[in-house]
Amino acid sequence: MKKIYRIGVEATLEVIGGKWKPMILCYLGNGPIRTGELKRNLPKITSKMLTQQLRELESDQIISRKVYSQVPPKVEYALTEEGRTLRQLLVDMAEWGEHRVHERQAAGEEVELVHEEHDGYLNFAPITQDA
């Protein structure tokens, strides 16, 4: 059956939509990371939800999963080349959110932004058209 998207944003959100996927991708911008470290960085995510989100991102070829044959088993996740193409989108989302939080603070709302730096997704080099 043919998949029909009304607008491009719909296709984007199908892959990285939701509460957790963009944050997972931001942490992966620092380089390969193990499941436990992701869980520590996202303390409110359940193990089941983290596993589901990682599987979906892997299925969409946004991240890769590397299993090391050792005891106990070691699994690392990393961005793929396709995942790295999301860099500017994630930067734009972060900047928009930071601006929004600052506006809300200026309006007297009690909101806090724990990290104002862009962390991982600024650490990986953008994909250029020449590459």
N, C-alpha and C positions, 0 to 999 in steps of 0.2 A: 504494500500500500504506500502510495506517495505521501511524503511528509510535506506539509504546507506551512510556511511561516508567514505571518501577516507583515512583520517588520523584522529587521535584523536583530534588534534587541531581544526578541523572543528566542532566536537561535542561540544568542550569547547566554541568556539566562537559563536555557535548557542545560547548558554545560556547567556554568559556574554560579548559578543562582542559589539562593538560600543564605542562611545565617553563617554556615561554617566553611563552605568551600573557599570563598575569597580569603578568609583568615588562614586557612591551611596553606593556600598558595603563597601567601605573604611569608609565612615561616619557612617554607621550602625555598624561598628566594635566597636564603643564607647558605644553601647547599643541602646535600642529603641529610635526612633526619630520620630518627627511629620513631616508631609509634609511641613509645613511652614519653619521649620528649615532646611530641605533639600534644599528647594528653596533658602534660604538665603546663604547656603554654595555653591550653584551652580547658581550664579546670571545670567548666560547666557542661562540657560535652560528655555524653555517655560513651563508654567503650563501644557499644553497639552502633551508635550514630557515627563515631569516628571511623569505624571499620566500613560502614556503608558509604560514607562520603569518599573515603580513599578508594574503594572499589569502583565507584562511579567515575571518579577522576581518572583512574587507571583505564577503565573501559573506554573513556573518551580520548585517551592518549594524551592527556594533559600532564600526567605524572607517570613515572615508572617505579616499579617495585623490584628490589634486588634482595634475594634471599641468600644468606650465607649458610653453608652447611657446617654448623657447629652446634654444640650443646652448651647452654640453651640456644635455641634458634635466634638468629639475628636477622631482622628485616629492616631495610632502609628504603625510604621514598625520596624521589628527586623529581625536579621538573624536567620534562622533555623539551625538545626544541619548540614544539607546538605550545607547550605551557609557558615557555619564556616569551612568546609573542603577546602574552597578556600583561606584560610589564606596564606599559603606559596606561592601560585601562585601570590597573590596580593603583598606580600612582595618582591618577585623576580621581578615583573614588576616595582615596585617603585624603587628598587635599580638599575635596568638597566636604567630606565629613568633618575635618578639622575646622574648616571655616564655619560650618554649621554649629559646631560645639562652641566656638568663640562667640558667635552671634547670640546664642542662647545664654551664655554666661554674661554677656554684656546686657542682656535683657533682664538679668537678675535671677535666672533659673539656677538651681543647684545641680550642675552637671560637671563631670570631671573627665578629662582625657588623660589616661595614664601615660601613654607614650605618644609624643608628638613627632618622633622621628619616623621615617618610612621603613625602617628595618630592612628586611631581606630583599624586597622587590627592587630596591635601589642598588643593591649589591651586585645583582647579575646584569651583565651587559645587555643592552637592547639588541634585538635582532634587526639587522639592517637589510635593505632590499638587495645590497650587493653580495651578502653572505650566501 
